[in-house]
Each structure stands twice: as structure tokens, then as C-alpha cells.
């Protein structure tokens, strides 16, 4: 039945707005393995601590929007000060929980959901891709506007001969955690390298090369093989799960593995400029 001209159609719908404390944007940052004398007994978080996250926040705030962030280290569990209980670095399990919180509390079905940008470097890209893939395949995907991969590598995921025994032990720790807790994952999360089949690609791909469907755009930085790269560099293209490279953009940096994650780097300048161009603000 059509309403007659001029007839009252009822009150205006009430906007379904996100909570007032939810920012316009949230940056989820995942740091990689820590090398050198500045490293404590655990892999410290450095993307926020060194100002790299702030470079993106500065852009967002310059465009008149609010931004928050959560930063995670190259770790399965949180690292705590056993004397005080203070969390020194948050791990992957906390990242999973935070992403799910953002999905349910800041995104949900709101008319103005919080926008998500994920930033990872080195092993951090592995943790970030793992988290997004787990949530997506469990049926609870987190919509991500931009996924930034700064020289993502799974080399050294395990402490072995290939890395001169200076890597991590994440495969064995993930297996032990899974067996201890009885957690059911949608895929074998401990197999970071050579673990995903991509249509049209002959070799199995690392998880950090797989861009989840929940991601609108992927910015991938490759470093140079120069001094400071310590043999680590991304040399594999990223793929969508269907074998395409839709909205996957790559930048070949002249900087080494570590420097691509610095806030002053050309790599981060490209990332910030690309994020700026992605929005109408």
C-alpha cells in the first residue's frame, strides 16, 4: 500500500552509533623478532614504542579523525613482570581477543563503525595474518580497511639451523598450547611456512603471503638485501585466497629489513601516503 502524498511516514529512525569512547580508527600493530643489545629476554614491542604507529595516527588526526591503537609483540603469550604483574608486552592470544572486541563492541552493525588498520613487521606480519585468518575462518571476520605488511617473513619462526639458532619456537609453543587447552583452530596455526594452497600457484604459500577476504587493501613492502637485513627479506608476492592480487599493492624499498619499520623510512612514507589516498576523509 502506497502512502498518500503528504502522509506521515513515522518518526525518523534513530541512528545506531558506536560507543562514544570508540575511536574513528584503530591501528593494530604487530612487531617482529627483536635483535641486538636493546632486546630484553623477550621480543619487545617496537612499532608503537619507536613511533611507527604514531606516523599513521598523525595522518588520521591531521584529517580531523580520532585514532587509537593496540600494540603486540612477537609472542604467543603476554610477557609480565613477575614481581609487579605489569604486562611488558602483549602477545598473539591478546591480539585475537582485542580484534574480536573491536568487532563486537566498536564495529558490530553500527552506522559509524570504527575503521581498522593492521600494521605488521617481519614476524609481526605472520601473527597478524594468522589472527585475521583464524577469525575469518571461524565465521567472525574483522573488516580491515588496510593491512600493512612491512617486509613480512616467517623465517626464524622456529629456532633452527636455517636461522643460526637465533629464531623463535612458535610452532612448538603453539602445538603445546593447543594440546594443553584443547583449542580447536580452523587450520594448523603452527604451520606458518609453506602451509596455504593458492589456486594457480604451484608452491604452497606462507600464511603472511595470504590476504584474507576481510581485508579491503593490502600494502606490502619488500626491503633491499643490504647491510642490516641479516639475511631476512620478503621476496614472495602476496595473494588473495582465490589466487588473484586484487587491491594488493607492493613497494620495493631501498632500505634494509629493520629500517622499513622506522617511522622516518621511505617505506613508511609510502604507507602513510597510500593510506591517505585510500580515504575521502
C-alpha positions, 0 to 999 in steps of 0.5 A: 500500500502506497502512502498518500502524498503528504502522509506521515511516514513515522518518526525518523529512525534513530541512528545506531552509533558506536560507543562514544569512547570508540575511536574513528580508527584503530591501528593494530600493530604487530612487531617482529623478532627483536635483535641486538643489545636493546632486546630484553629476554623477550621480543619487545614491542617496537612499532608503537614504542619507536613511533611507527604507529604514531606516523599513521595516527598523525595522518588520521588526526591531521584529517580531523579523525580520532585514532587509537591503537593496540600494540603486540609483540612477537609472542604467543603469550603476554610477557609480565613482570613477575614481581609487579604483574605489569604486562611488558608486552602483549602477545598473539592470544591478546591480539585475537581477543582485542580484534574480536572486541573491536568487532563486537563492541566498536564495529558490530552493525553500527552506522559509524563503525570504527575503521581498522588498520593492521600494521605488521613487521617481519614476524609481526606480519605472520601473527597478524595474518594468522589472527585475521585468518583464524577469525575469518575462518571461524565465521567472525571476520574483522573488516580491515580497511588496510593491512600493512605488511612491512617486509613480512617473513616467517623465517626464524619462526622456529629456532633452527639451523636455517636461522643460526639458532637465533629464531623463535619456537612458535610452532612448538609453543603453539602445538603445546598450547593447543594440546594443553587447552584443547583449542580447536583452530580452523587450520594448523596455526603452527604451520606458518611456512609453506602451509596455504594452497593458492589456486594457480600457484604451484608452491604452497604459500606462507600464511603472511603471503595470504590476504584474507577476504576481510581485508579491503587493501593490502600494502606490502613492502619488500626491503633491499638485501643490504647491510642490516637485513641479516639475511631476512627479506620478503621476496614472495608476492602476496595473494588473495585466497582465490589466487588473484592480487586484487587491491594488493599493492607492493613497494620495493624499498631501498632500505634494509629489513629493520629500517622499513619499520622506522617511522622516518623510512621511505617505506613508511612514507609510502604507507602513510601516503597510500593510506591517505589516498585510500580515504575521502576523509 
